């Protein structure tokens, strides 16, 4: 009987010692976005294989050895969190903490052409205004899709002797870019740096080209449709952003047939036939063979730079 009593006392002593060497942590996990409980979250004593999961009310209980001071909490749709072992609620952030929603951007632009016949080419300054929408991809931390519709003045200037020939073209440009953001560990983690890349398509609304009083519609010689790529980077602070974008046009915007006919009209209107009975169609039929399309068969592609300030609603 004495041996049996001694064995029972020994087991009780071991159990008491085990309890003394652990902390029983009871707490709850909630969403930092909605404040709602997070069920099914994994709770692990950091550095061990001691683990549990939260119940439907976000609650859990776990025995943590006293020498371990933190818990690692994770969930498929949340940003993993490492927290001190405390009884207070554990707040988790969404896996993608980027701010979503509509925004506006306004700024300056600098544009030119790439491609053939760009000797004497100068940049043209302008402005841009746009509406954006940022949609976070919840399954991928820090990634979102950013769409934007921008009014953008494009074009360039050529120096030809004493004449500066201007090409002005106003576009509506639709951008669809993938945006990756990284939180900078300053300003209470409210400052983010980001990079973006994706395609754009644009449609020319109008514009004038030429010099002084010899201007004509830009799209008498250019195609209205444009397409290319957008690359950029910037910073966000809460609802505000500063963004640099480069637009790299991939389509040739010169319409050789329209450009040649535009020159024909200019020559026709500047000649004696303007005052006679010959119509332009008659002029074109008689003298059109003197114009060579090869001289107009060049490739020009839009190149743009945008610096914008933005605000997210």
Secondary structure, 3 states (H helix, E strand, C coil): CHHHHHHHHHHHHHHHHHHHCEEEEEEEEEECCCCCECCCCEEEECCCCCEEECCCCCEEEEEEECCCCEEEEECCCECCEEEECCCCCEEECECCCCCCEEEEEEEEEEEEEEECCCCCEECEEEEEEEEEEEEECCCCCCEEEEEEEEEEEEEEEEEECCEEEEEEEEEEEEEEEEEEEEECCCHHHCEEEEEEEEEEEEEEEECEEECCCCCEEHHHCECCEEEEEEEEEEEEECCEEEEEEEEEECCCCECHHHHHHHHHHHHHHCCHHHCCCCCHHHHHHHHHHHCCHHHCCCCEEEEEEEEEEEEEC
